[in-house]
Amino acid sequence: MTQDEQTLLMFKGIVAELPEQSRAKVEHCIAEINNLLAEYPDGEALLAVGYIGAEQQMKGNIGQG
């Protein structure tokens, strides 16, 4: 198993352990982001997701909303 596959498996496990309502919200967010990735196939949406992740990391908001 590659490191990327391990990372995805870890996230799947985290999501699976969430309460049903939280899991549904995460799954909805994943679907919306995947829709944006499909709508912007030249990478703009992926760049935006990375940008937001970097902002949240700088704010210390990862996992805190």
N, CA, C, O and CB atoms as a CASP TS submission, in Angstrom:
PFRMAT TS
TARGET T0000
AUTHOR 0000-0000-0000
METHOD Language model
MODEL 1
PARENT N/A
ATOM      1  N   MET     1       0.854  -1.177   0.000  1.00  0.00           N
ATOM      2  CA  MET     1       0.000   0.000   0.000  1.00  0.00           C
ATOM      3  C   MET     1       0.897   1.236   0.000  1.00  0.00           C
ATOM      4  O   MET     1       1.860   1.323   0.762  1.00  0.00           O
ATOM      5  CB  MET     1      -0.970   0.001   1.230  1.00  0.00           C
ATOM      6  N   THR     2       0.561   2.185  -0.869  1.00  0.00           N
ATOM      7  CA  THR     2       1.354   3.409  -0.943  1.00  0.00           C
ATOM      8  C   THR     2       1.000   4.338   0.214  1.00  0.00           C
ATOM      9  O   THR     2      -0.004   4.144   0.900  1.00  0.00           O
ATOM     10  CB  THR     2       1.130   4.121  -2.292  1.00  0.00           C
ATOM     11  N   GLN     3       1.837   5.343   0.415  1.00  0.00           N
ATOM     12  CA  GLN     3       1.564   6.327   1.466  1.00  0.00           C
ATOM     13  C   GLN     3       0.276   7.088   1.159  1.00  0.00           C
ATOM     14  O   GLN     3      -0.494   7.396   2.069  1.00  0.00           O
ATOM     15  CB  GLN     3       2.747   7.312   1.613  1.00  0.00           C
ATOM     16  N   ASP     4       0.040   7.389  -0.107  1.00  0.00           N
ATOM     17  CA  ASP     4      -1.197   8.080  -0.488  1.00  0.00           C
ATOM     18  C   ASP     4      -2.421   7.225  -0.178  1.00  0.00           C
ATOM     19  O   ASP     4      -3.437   7.732   0.296  1.00  0.00           O
ATOM     20  CB  ASP     4      -1.173   8.439  -1.980  1.00  0.00           C
ATOM     21  N   GLU     5      -2.316   5.926  -0.448  1.00  0.00           N
ATOM     22  CA  GLU     5      -3.430   5.022  -0.140  1.00  0.00           C
ATOM     23  C   GLU     5      -3.653   4.930   1.369  1.00  0.00           C
ATOM     24  O   GLU     5      -4.793   4.867   1.827  1.00  0.00           O
ATOM     25  CB  GLU     5      -3.163   3.620  -0.723  1.00  0.00           C
ATOM     26  N   GLN     6      -2.569   4.923   2.136  1.00  0.00           N
ATOM     27  CA  GLN     6      -2.676   4.896   3.595  1.00  0.00           C
ATOM     28  C   GLN     6      -3.349   6.156   4.124  1.00  0.00           C
ATOM     29  O   GLN     6      -4.167   6.095   5.041  1.00  0.00           O
ATOM     30  CB  GLN     6      -1.294   4.738   4.226  1.00  0.00           C
ATOM     31  N   THR     7      -2.994   7.306   3.534  1.00  0.00           N
ATOM     32  CA  THR     7      -3.592   8.577   3.958  1.00  0.00           C
ATOM     33  C   THR     7      -5.088   8.580   3.687  1.00  0.00           C
ATOM     34  O   THR     7      -5.875   8.981   4.545  1.00  0.00           O
ATOM     35  CB  THR     7      -2.922   9.762   3.239  1.00  0.00           C
ATOM     36  N   LEU     8      -5.486   8.134   2.493  1.00  0.00           N
ATOM     37  CA  LEU     8      -6.909   8.078   2.166  1.00  0.00           C
ATOM     38  C   LEU     8      -7.639   7.124   3.104  1.00  0.00           C
ATOM     39  O   LEU     8      -8.732   7.438   3.576  1.00  0.00           O
ATOM     40  CB  LEU     8      -7.110   7.646   0.704  1.00  0.00           C
ATOM     41  N   LEU     9      -7.060   5.981   3.376  1.00  0.00           N
ATOM     42  CA  LEU     9      -7.661   5.008   4.276  1.00  0.00           C
ATOM     43  C   LEU     9      -7.825   5.594   5.676  1.00  0.00           C
ATOM     44  O   LEU     9      -8.833   5.343   6.336  1.00  0.00           O
ATOM     45  CB  LEU     9      -6.812   3.734   4.329  1.00  0.00           C
ATOM     46  N   MET    10      -6.839   6.374   6.135  1.00  0.00           N
ATOM     47  CA  MET    10      -6.919   7.010   7.440  1.00  0.00           C
ATOM     48  C   MET    10      -8.117   7.972   7.494  1.00  0.00           C
ATOM     49  O   MET    10      -8.886   7.966   8.455  1.00  0.00           O
ATOM     50  CB  MET    10      -5.606   7.760   7.754  1.00  0.00           C
ATOM     51  N   PHE    11      -8.261   8.796   6.447  1.00  0.00           N
ATOM     52  CA  PHE    11      -9.387   9.729   6.416  1.00  0.00           C
ATOM     53  C   PHE    11     -10.724   9.002   6.360  1.00  0.00           C
ATOM     54  O   PHE    11     -11.683   9.412   7.015  1.00  0.00           O
ATOM     55  CB  PHE    11      -9.259  10.666   5.224  1.00  0.00           C
ATOM     56  N   LYS    12     -10.794   7.929   5.586  1.00  0.00           N
ATOM     57  CA  LYS    12     -12.028   7.139   5.526  1.00  0.00           C
ATOM     58  C   LYS    12     -12.379   6.597   6.906  1.00  0.00           C
ATOM     59  O   LYS    12     -13.548   6.581   7.292  1.00  0.00           O
ATOM     60  CB  LYS    12     -11.885   5.980   4.518  1.00  0.00           C
ATOM     61  N   GLY    13     -11.373   6.154   7.647  1.00  0.00           N
ATOM     62  CA  GLY    13     -11.600   5.654   8.999  1.00  0.00           C
ATOM     63  C   GLY    13     -12.091   6.745   9.933  1.00  0.00           C
ATOM     64  O   GLY    13     -13.006   6.524  10.727  1.00  0.00           O
ATOM     65  N   ILE    14     -11.490   7.917   9.842  1.00  0.00           N
ATOM     66  CA  ILE    14     -11.921   9.045  10.683  1.00  0.00           C
ATOM     67  C   ILE    14     -13.374   9.389  10.390  1.00  0.00           C
ATOM     68  O   ILE    14     -14.168   9.576  11.312  1.00  0.00           O
ATOM     69  CB  ILE    14     -11.018  10.284  10.450  1.00  0.00           C
ATOM     70  N   VAL    15     -13.723   9.475   9.116  1.00  0.00           N
ATOM     71  CA  VAL    15     -15.096   9.804   8.734  1.00  0.00           C
ATOM     72  C   VAL    15     -16.053   8.720   9.219  1.00  0.00           C
ATOM     73  O   VAL    15     -17.131   9.028   9.727  1.00  0.00           O
ATOM     74  CB  VAL    15     -15.212   9.977   7.203  1.00  0.00           C
ATOM     75  N   ALA    16     -15.671   7.466   9.070  1.00  0.00           N
ATOM     76  CA  ALA    16     -16.539   6.358   9.468  1.00  0.00           C
ATOM     77  C   ALA    16     -16.846   6.377  10.964  1.00  0.00           C
ATOM     78  O   ALA    16     -17.902   5.905  11.386  1.00  0.00           O
ATOM     79  CB  ALA    16     -15.896   5.034   9.093  1.00  0.00           C
ATOM     80  N   GLU    17     -15.933   6.919  11.763  1.00  0.00           N
ATOM     81  CA  GLU    17     -16.127   6.961  13.217  1.00  0.00           C
ATOM     82  C   GLU    17     -16.966   8.145  13.691  1.00  0.00           C
ATOM     83  O   GLU    17     -17.326   8.216  14.866  1.00  0.00           O
ATOM     84  CB  GLU    17     -14.791   7.002  13.899  1.00  0.00           C
ATOM     85  N   LEU    18     -17.279   9.068  12.795  1.00  0.00           N
ATOM     86  CA  LEU    18     -18.065  10.240  13.177  1.00  0.00           C
ATOM     87  C   LEU    18     -19.511   9.860  13.455  1.00  0.00           C
ATOM     88  O   LEU    18     -20.004   8.856  12.941  1.00  0.00           O
ATOM     89  CB  LEU    18     -18.005  11.304  12.082  1.00  0.00           C
ATOM     90  N   PRO    19     -20.194  10.665  14.272  1.00  0.00           N
ATOM     91  CA  PRO    19     -21.636  10.469  14.422  1.00  0.00           C
ATOM     92  C   PRO    19     -22.316  10.628  13.051  1.00  0.00           C
ATOM     93  O   PRO    19     -21.802  11.327  12.178  1.00  0.00           O
ATOM     94  CB  PRO    19     -22.231  11.483  15.459  1.00  0.00           C
ATOM     95  N   GLU    20     -23.448   9.988  12.875  1.00  0.00           N
ATOM     96  CA  GLU    20     -24.137   9.957  11.575  1.00  0.00           C
ATOM     97  C   GLU    20     -24.332  11.357  10.986  1.00  0.00           C
ATOM     98  O   GLU    20     -24.076  11.565   9.800  1.00  0.00           O
ATOM     99  CB  GLU    20     -25.495   9.271  11.721  1.00  0.00           C
ATOM    100  N   GLN    21     -24.777  12.308  11.792  1.00  0.00           N
ATOM    101  CA  GLN    21     -25.040  13.659  11.281  1.00  0.00           C
ATOM    102  C   GLN    21     -23.750  14.312  10.769  1.00  0.00           C
ATOM    103  O   GLN    21     -23.750  14.933   9.706  1.00  0.00           O
ATOM    104  CB  GLN    21     -25.678  14.535  12.382  1.00  0.00           C
ATOM    105  N   SER    22     -22.674  14.176  11.509  1.00  0.00           N
ATOM    106  CA  SER    22     -21.392  14.741  11.076  1.00  0.00           C
ATOM    107  C   SER    22     -20.883  14.029   9.837  1.00  0.00           C
ATOM    108  O   SER    22     -20.350  14.663   8.927  1.00  0.00           O
ATOM    109  CB  SER    22     -20.353  14.648  12.200  1.00  0.00           C
ATOM    110  N   ARG    23     -21.046  12.709   9.798  1.00  0.00           N
ATOM    111  CA  ARG    23     -20.601  11.939   8.634  1.00  0.00           C
ATOM    112  C   ARG    23     -21.353  12.381   7.382  1.00  0.00           C
ATOM    113  O   ARG    23     -20.760  12.507   6.310  1.00  0.00           O
ATOM    114  CB  ARG    23     -20.804  10.427   8.873  1.00  0.00           C
ATOM    115  N   ALA    24     -22.649  12.615   7.516  1.00  0.00           N
ATOM    116  CA  ALA    24     -23.450  13.074   6.374  1.00  0.00           C
ATOM    117  C   ALA    24     -22.977  14.445   5.895  1.00  0.00           C
ATOM    118  O   ALA    24     -22.938  14.700   4.692  1.00  0.00           O
ATOM    119  CB  ALA    24     -24.945  13.132   6.751  1.00  0.00           C
ATOM    120  N   LYS    25     -22.621  15.318   6.819  1.00  0.00           N
ATOM    121  CA  LYS    25     -22.120  16.643   6.445  1.00  0.00           C
ATOM    122  C   LYS    25     -20.797  16.542   5.707  1.00  0.00           C
ATOM    123  O   LYS    25     -20.587  17.226   4.706  1.00  0.00           O
ATOM    124  CB  LYS    25     -21.959  17.524   7.681  1.00  0.00           C
ATOM    125  N   VAL    26     -19.901  15.686   6.201  1.00  0.00           N
ATOM    126  CA  VAL    26     -18.609  15.504   5.537  1.00  0.00           C
ATOM    127  C   VAL    26     -18.825  14.935   4.136  1.00  0.00           C
ATOM    128  O   VAL    26     -18.217  15.403   3.173  1.00  0.00           O
ATOM    129  CB  VAL    26     -17.686  14.570   6.368  1.00  0.00           C
ATOM    130  N   GLU    27     -19.684  13.936   4.024  1.00  0.00           N
ATOM    131  CA  GLU    27     -19.944  13.329   2.716  1.00  0.00           C
ATOM    132  C   GLU    27     -20.546  14.347   1.750  1.00  0.00           C
ATOM    133  O   GLU    27     -20.241  14.324   0.557  1.00  0.00           O
ATOM    134  CB  GLU    27     -20.882  12.121   2.862  1.00  0.00           C
ATOM    135  N   HIS    28     -21.397  15.237   2.254  1.00  0.00           N
ATOM    136  CA  HIS    28     -21.963  16.300   1.417  1.00  0.00           C
ATOM    137  C   HIS    28     -20.857  17.249   0.944  1.00  0.00           C
ATOM    138  O   HIS    28     -20.814  17.625  -0.227  1.00  0.00           O
ATOM    139  CB  HIS    28     -23.051  17.086   2.196  1.00  0.00           C
ATOM    140  N   CYS    29     -19.973  17.630   1.856  1.00  0.00           N
ATOM    141  CA  CYS    29     -18.862  18.512   1.489  1.00  0.00           C
ATOM    142  C   CYS    29     -17.967  17.851   0.443  1.00  0.00           C
ATOM    143  O   CYS    29     -17.547  18.502  -0.513  1.00  0.00           O
ATOM    144  CB  CYS    29     -18.037  18.885   2.734  1.00  0.00           C
ATOM    145  N   ILE    30     -17.674  16.569   0.619  1.00  0.00           N
ATOM    146  CA  ILE    30     -16.847  15.848  -0.343  1.00  0.00           C
ATOM    147  C   ILE    30     -17.506  15.865  -1.716  1.00  0.00           C
ATOM    148  O   ILE    30     -16.837  16.095  -2.724  1.00  0.00           O
ATOM    149  CB  ILE    30     -16.608  14.400   0.122  1.00  0.00           C
ATOM    150  N   ALA    31     -18.808  15.621  -1.761  1.00  0.00           N
ATOM    151  CA  ALA    31     -19.531  15.621  -3.034  1.00  0.00           C
ATOM    152  C   ALA    31     -19.488  17.000  -3.689  1.00  0.00           C
ATOM    153  O   ALA    31     -19.279  17.108  -4.897  1.00  0.00           O
ATOM    154  CB  ALA    31     -20.987  15.182  -2.822  1.00  0.00           C
ATOM    155  N   GLU    32     -19.687  18.050  -2.897  1.00  0.00           N
ATOM    156  CA  GLU    32     -19.660  19.412  -3.443  1.00  0.00           C
ATOM    157  C   GLU    32     -18.277  19.761  -3.985  1.00  0.00           C
ATOM    158  O   GLU    32     -18.161  20.344  -5.062  1.00  0.00           O
ATOM    159  CB  GLU    32     -20.074  20.428  -2.368  1.00  0.00           C
ATOM    160  N   ILE    33     -17.237  19.408  -3.247  1.00  0.00           N
ATOM    161  CA  ILE    33     -15.880  19.691  -3.705  1.00  0.00           C
ATOM    162  C   ILE    33     -15.569  18.895  -4.974  1.00  0.00           C
ATOM    163  O   ILE    33     -14.959  19.421  -5.905  1.00  0.00           O
ATOM    164  CB  ILE    33     -14.855  19.360  -2.598  1.00  0.00           C
ATOM    165  N   ASN    34     -15.989  17.627  -5.008  1.00  0.00           N
ATOM    166  CA  ASN    34     -15.794  16.832  -6.225  1.00  0.00           C
ATOM    167  C   ASN    34     -16.531  17.439  -7.414  1.00  0.00           C
ATOM    168  O   ASN    34     -16.027  17.405  -8.537  1.00  0.00           O
ATOM    169  CB  ASN    34     -16.267  15.394  -6.001  1.00  0.00           C
ATOM    170  N   ASN    35     -17.720  17.994  -7.178  1.00  0.00           N
ATOM    171  CA  ASN    35     -18.444  18.688  -8.252  1.00  0.00           C
ATOM    172  C   ASN    35     -17.650  19.882  -8.757  1.00  0.00           C
ATOM    173  O   ASN    35     -17.565  20.104  -9.964  1.00  0.00           O
ATOM    174  CB  ASN    35     -19.828  19.147  -7.764  1.00  0.00           C
ATOM    175  N   LEU    36     -17.067  20.654  -7.844  1.00  0.00           N
ATOM    176  CA  LEU    36     -16.246  21.796  -8.238  1.00  0.00           C
ATOM    177  C   LEU    36     -15.006  21.356  -9.007  1.00  0.00           C
ATOM    178  O   LEU    36     -14.618  21.995  -9.984  1.00  0.00           O
ATOM    179  CB  LEU    36     -15.836  22.601  -7.010  1.00  0.00           C
ATOM    180  N   LEU    37     -14.388  20.268  -8.567  1.00  0.00           N
ATOM    181  CA  LEU    37     -13.217  19.751  -9.276  1.00  0.00           C
ATOM    182  C   LEU    37     -13.580  19.351 -10.702  1.00  0.00           C
ATOM    183  O   LEU    37     -12.796  19.557 -11.628  1.00  0.00           O
ATOM    184  CB  LEU    37     -12.619  18.549  -8.526  1.00  0.00           C
ATOM    185  N   ALA    38     -14.768  18.779 -10.875  1.00  0.00           N
ATOM    186  CA  ALA    38     -15.226  18.394 -12.215  1.00  0.00           C
ATOM    187  C   ALA    38     -15.578  19.620 -13.051  1.00  0.00           C
ATOM    188  O   ALA    38     -15.350  19.643 -14.261  1.00  0.00           O
ATOM    189  CB  ALA    38     -16.439  17.460 -12.117  1.00  0.00           C
ATOM    190  N   GLU    39     -16.134  20.632 -12.400  1.00  0.00           N
ATOM    191  CA  GLU    39     -16.542  21.861 -13.099  1.00  0.00           C
ATOM    192  C   GLU    39     -15.332  22.682 -13.555  1.00  0.00           C
ATOM    193  O   GLU    39     -15.405  23.409 -14.545  1.00  0.00           O
ATOM    194  CB  GLU    39     -17.436  22.717 -12.188  1.00  0.00           C
ATOM    195  N   TYR    40     -14.232  22.559 -12.831  1.00  0.00           N
ATOM    196  CA  TYR    40     -13.011  23.305 -13.148  1.00  0.00           C
ATOM    197  C   TYR    40     -11.859  22.319 -13.375  1.00  0.00           C
ATOM    198  O   TYR    40     -10.962  22.212 -12.540  1.00  0.00           O
ATOM    199  CB  TYR    40     -12.660  24.314 -12.002  1.00  0.00           C
ATOM    200  N   PRO    41     -11.883  21.603 -14.497  1.00  0.00           N
ATOM    201  CA  PRO    41     -10.904  20.536 -14.736  1.00  0.00           C
ATOM    202  C   PRO    41      -9.471  21.020 -14.978  1.00  0.00           C
ATOM    203  O   PRO    41      -8.550  20.205 -15.024  1.00  0.00           O
ATOM    204  CB  PRO    41     -11.341  19.730 -15.909  1.00  0.00           C
ATOM    205  N   ASP    42      -9.275  22.310 -15.130  1.00  0.00           N
ATOM    206  CA  ASP    42      -7.920  22.823 -15.359  1.00  0.00           C
ATOM    207  C   ASP    42      -7.173  23.103 -14.053  1.00  0.00           C
ATOM    208  O   ASP    42      -6.078  23.665 -14.072  1.00  0.00           O
ATOM    209  CB  ASP    42      -7.982  24.093 -16.194  1.00  0.00           C
ATOM    210  N   GLY    43      -7.764  22.712 -12.918  1.00  0.00           N
ATOM    211  CA  GLY    43      -7.059  22.795 -11.650  1.00  0.00           C
ATOM    212  C   GLY    43      -7.406  23.970 -10.757  1.00  0.00           C
ATOM    213  O   GLY    43      -6.870  24.081  -9.654  1.00  0.00           O
ATOM    214  N   GLU    44      -8.296  24.853 -11.208  1.00  0.00           N
ATOM    215  CA  GLU    44      -8.616  26.032 -10.392  1.00  0.00           C
ATOM    216  C   GLU    44      -9.231  25.643  -9.044  1.00  0.00           C
ATOM    217  O   GLU    44      -8.888  26.219  -8.011  1.00  0.00           O
ATOM    218  CB  GLU    44      -9.577  26.954 -11.153  1.00  0.00           C
ATOM    219  N   ALA    45     -10.139  24.666  -9.061  1.00  0.00           N
ATOM    220  CA  ALA    45     -10.798  24.260  -7.814  1.00  0.00           C
ATOM    221  C   ALA    45      -9.799  23.590  -6.867  1.00  0.00           C
ATOM    222  O   ALA    45      -9.844  23.812  -5.657  1.00  0.00           O
ATOM    223  CB  ALA    45     -11.976  23.302  -8.110  1.00  0.00           C
ATOM    224  N   LEU    46      -8.912  22.783  -7.411  1.00  0.00           N
ATOM    225  CA  LEU    46      -7.909  22.135  -6.575  1.00  0.00           C
ATOM    226  C   LEU    46      -6.978  23.169  -5.944  1.00  0.00           C
ATOM    227  O   LEU    46      -6.610  23.047  -4.775  1.00  0.00           O
ATOM    228  CB  LEU    46      -7.099  21.122  -7.397  1.00  0.00           C
ATOM    229  N   LEU    47      -6.606  24.172  -6.707  1.00  0.00           N
ATOM    230  CA  LEU    47      -5.791  25.257  -6.177  1.00  0.00           C
ATOM    231  C   LEU    47      -6.531  25.978  -5.051  1.00  0.00           C
ATOM    232  O   LEU    47      -5.936  26.313  -4.027  1.00  0.00           O
ATOM    233  CB  LEU    47      -5.418  26.245  -7.295  1.00  0.00           C
ATOM    234  N   ALA    48      -7.824  26.215  -5.242  1.00  0.00           N
ATOM    235  CA  ALA    48      -8.630  26.882  -4.221  1.00  0.00           C
ATOM    236  C   ALA    48      -8.711  26.045  -2.943  1.00  0.00           C
ATOM    237  O   ALA    48      -8.630  26.591  -1.843  1.00  0.00           O
ATOM    238  CB  ALA    48     -10.038  27.162  -4.757  1.00  0.00           C
ATOM    239  N   VAL    49      -8.869  24.732  -3.079  1.00  0.00           N
ATOM    240  CA  VAL    49      -8.930  23.853  -1.911  1.00  0.00           C
ATOM    241  C   VAL    49      -7.601  23.900  -1.153  1.00  0.00           C
ATOM    242  O   VAL    49      -7.589  23.990   0.074  1.00  0.00           O
ATOM    243  CB  VAL    49      -9.264  22.397  -2.336  1.00  0.00           C
ATOM    244  N   GLY    50      -6.496  23.840  -1.874  1.00  0.00           N
ATOM    245  CA  GLY    50      -5.183  23.939  -1.238  1.00  0.00           C
ATOM    246  C   GLY    50      -4.989  25.272  -0.537  1.00  0.00           C
ATOM    247  O   GLY    50      -4.436  25.334   0.561  1.00  0.00           O
ATOM    248  N   TYR    51      -5.448  26.336  -1.180  1.00  0.00           N
ATOM    249  CA  TYR    51      -5.348  27.689  -0.617  1.00  0.00           C
ATOM    250  C   TYR    51      -6.104  27.765   0.714  1.00  0.00           C
ATOM    251  O   TYR    51      -5.581  28.272   1.706  1.00  0.00           O
ATOM    252  CB  TYR    51      -5.907  28.742  -1.617  1.00  0.00           C
ATOM    253  N   ILE    52      -7.327  27.260   0.721  1.00  0.00           N
ATOM    254  CA  ILE    52      -8.138  27.284   1.941  1.00  0.00           C
ATOM    255  C   ILE    52      -7.493  26.428   3.025  1.00  0.00           C
ATOM    256  O   ILE    52      -7.478  26.818   4.192  1.00  0.00           O
ATOM    257  CB  ILE    52      -9.571  26.789   1.653  1.00  0.00           C
ATOM    258  N   GLY    53      -6.961  25.272   2.654  1.00  0.00           N
ATOM    259  CA  GLY    53      -6.279  24.424   3.626  1.00  0.00           C
ATOM    260  C   GLY    53      -5.099  25.132   4.258  1.00  0.00           C
ATOM    261  O   GLY    53      -4.888  25.039   5.467  1.00  0.00           O
ATOM    262  N   ALA    54      -4.323  25.846   3.437  1.00  0.00           N
ATOM    263  CA  ALA    54      -3.171  26.582   3.959  1.00  0.00           C
ATOM    264  C   ALA    54      -3.622  27.699   4.896  1.00  0.00           C
ATOM    265  O   ALA    54      -3.011  27.925   5.941  1.00  0.00           O
ATOM    266  CB  ALA    54      -2.336  27.161   2.804  1.00  0.00           C
ATOM    267  N   GLU    55      -4.695  28.398   4.518  1.00  0.00           N
ATOM    268  CA  GLU    55      -5.236  29.448   5.395  1.00  0.00           C
ATOM    269  C   GLU    55      -5.660  28.878   6.743  1.00  0.00           C
ATOM    270  O   GLU    55      -5.339  29.436   7.792  1.00  0.00           O
ATOM    271  CB  GLU    55      -6.431  30.145   4.724  1.00  0.00           C
ATOM    272  N   GLN    56      -6.379  27.771   6.706  1.00  0.00           N
ATOM    273  CA  GLN    56      -6.863  27.159   7.945  1.00  0.00           C
ATOM    274  C   GLN    56      -5.707  26.672   8.812  1.00  0.00           C
ATOM    275  O   GLN    56      -5.747  26.798  10.036  1.00  0.00           O
ATOM    276  CB  GLN    56      -7.806  25.994   7.630  1.00  0.00           C
ATOM    277  N   GLN    57      -4.688  26.122   8.183  1.00  0.00           N
ATOM    278  CA  GLN    57      -3.525  25.658   8.934  1.00  0.00           C
ATOM    279  C   GLN    57      -2.830  26.827   9.628  1.00  0.00           C
ATOM    280  O   GLN    57      -2.415  26.708  10.781  1.00  0.00           O
ATOM    281  CB  GLN    57      -2.543  24.930   8.005  1.00  0.00           C
ATOM    282  N   MET    58      -2.703  27.956   8.928  1.00  0.00           N
ATOM    283  CA  MET    58      -2.065  29.130   9.534  1.00  0.00           C
ATOM    284  C   MET    58      -2.872  29.668  10.705  1.00  0.00           C
ATOM    285  O   MET    58      -2.306  30.166  11.678  1.00  0.00           O
ATOM    286  CB  MET    58      -1.879  30.226   8.492  1.00  0.00           C
ATOM    287  N   LYS    59      -4.187  29.569  10.613  1.00  0.00           N
ATOM    288  CA  LYS    59      -5.055  30.042  11.684  1.00  0.00           C
ATOM    289  C   LYS    59      -5.149  29.042  12.830  1.00  0.00           C
ATOM    290  O   LYS    59      -5.673  29.359  13.897  1.00  0.00           O
ATOM    291  CB  LYS    59      -6.437  30.331  11.140  1.00  0.00           C
ATOM    292  N   GLY    60      -4.644  27.845  12.605  1.00  0.00           N
ATOM    293  CA  GLY    60      -4.760  26.808  13.628  1.00  0.00           C
ATOM    294  C   GLY    60      -6.151  26.239  13.721  1.00  0.00           C
ATOM    295  O   GLY    60      -6.550  25.733  14.770  1.00  0.00           O
ATOM    296  N   ASN    61      -6.906  26.318  12.622  1.00  0.00           N
ATOM    297  CA  ASN    61      -8.307  25.904  12.645  1.00  0.00           C
ATOM    298  C   ASN    61      -8.556  24.497  12.127  1.00  0.00           C
ATOM    299  O   ASN    61      -9.711  24.097  11.985  1.00  0.00           O
ATOM    300  CB  ASN    61      -9.113  26.856  11.849  1.00  0.00           C
ATOM    301  N   ILE    62      -7.532  23.752  11.846  1.00  0.00           N
ATOM    302  CA  ILE    62      -7.754  22.411  11.325  1.00  0.00           C
ATOM    303  C   ILE    62      -8.513  21.599  12.376  1.00  0.00           C
ATOM    304  O   ILE    62      -8.040  21.421  13.498  1.00  0.00           O
ATOM    305  CB  ILE    62      -6.402  21.722  10.948  1.00  0.00           C
ATOM    306  N   GLY    63      -9.679  21.118  12.003  1.00  0.00           N
ATOM    307  CA  GLY    63     -10.504  20.329  12.910  1.00  0.00           C
ATOM    308  C   GLY    63     -11.310  21.148  13.891  1.00  0.00           C
ATOM    309  O   GLY    63     -11.989  20.590  14.752  1.00  0.00           O
ATOM    310  N   GLN    64     -11.247  22.467  13.775  1.00  0.00           N
ATOM    311  CA  GLN    64     -11.958  23.313  14.722  1.00  0.00           C
ATOM    312  C   GLN    64     -13.043  24.147  14.071  1.00  0.00           C
ATOM    313  O   GLN    64     -13.779  24.849  14.764  1.00  0.00           O
ATOM    314  CB  GLN    64     -10.994  24.211  15.424  1.00  0.00           C
ATOM    315  N   GLY    65     -13.157  24.086  12.744  1.00  0.00           N
ATOM    316  CA  GLY    65     -14.192  24.846  12.042  1.00  0.00           C
ATOM    317  C   GLY    65     -13.838  26.284  11.832  1.00  0.00           C
ATOM    318  O   GLY    65     -14.624  27.034  11.254  1.00  0.00           O
TER
END
